[in-house]
């Protein structure tokens, strides 16, 4: 059975070109970048070239990119530094953030007794910007706002420009988990007044276990991993050379034909919405899913008209890979914290499925998924 993969918000298939780079670099660039001999210097030079090229996609300087083991570590690096190094006493976030942010903030509150404020959201999961301004205006201590660029479960796009402008107006730091945005949207963190963002390679057809943190120039970062002076002293650990170079290649490919691929995938998503509406009575979409302007073209979170507890399992048996809520919480019996936050208790009991797309998906696959859904709903 040939599988249909519609879980790209969880992870994306690694591109053949990326696998080729990784394989080649494992063979010919095995040196430790901290070594002073020629083999080590070669690895170091390639890592620094990758850093420069990755920074270039965001009109950033190479010294603003810190390589990490992924988005969660990048978020942790920034949030811990905010407390221990940057004098932040107040954090403003939302209750629909990724757990890499939510759980880290809860831990920081427990250990450091920070002030944690939650910005209001509506039933679509849209951030209340007026309330955000009220929270910023009332803050009496150094503040950091942490709001994700694209919600990983419902696909909502943050009004990043407005949030950045507010943070600049009230002299607050702005951190964004941009894991679902990097490789899928062009953006300039300086123009948007973003001080920090997190990225993860496996969300844009790169390898797992590697990502980066963007840290605006002039903001000092201390390590949360100790034992070495790698990453200009910001992160101890021998650099994951072949994965970093694979990430560089994946990001390059992602931005080569971005406009065409955005259009292609958005058309596929819109077609899926049309087919679902035509074939199912009472179907609904979580978040701002039907808006091209305020929702990611990658993600579609569908709420079916009833509770179908075996739906994901049945689709898996049919060869269709999707997620219920977020795959990062697989095995959880609590359900999606995002959907529980924005839906009524009655609506939250209905089965919601997150479908997420890549450039290799086709209308023929969508048609087959709809036919399979009709068997189970």
Buried (B, 14 or more C-beta within 10 A) or exposed (E): EEEBBBBBBBBBEBBEBBBEBBEEBBEEBEBBBEBEEEEBEBBBEBBEEBBBBBBBBBEBBBEBBBBBBBBBBBBBBBBBBBBBEBEBBBBBBBBBBBBBBBBBBEEBBEEEEBBEBBBBBEEBBBBBBEBBBBBBEEBEEBBBBBBBBBBBBBBBBBBBEBBBBBBEEBEBBBBBBBBBBBBBBEBEBBEBBBBBBBBBBBBBBBBBBBBBBBBBEEBEBEBBBEEBEBBEEBBBBEBBBBBBBBBBBBBBBBBEEBEEBBEBBBEBBBBBBEBBEEEBEEBBBBBBBBEEEBBBBBBBBBBBEEEBEEBBEBBEEBBBBBBBBBBBBEEEEEBBBBBBBBBEEEBBEBBBBBBBBBBEBEEEBBEBBBEBBEEBB
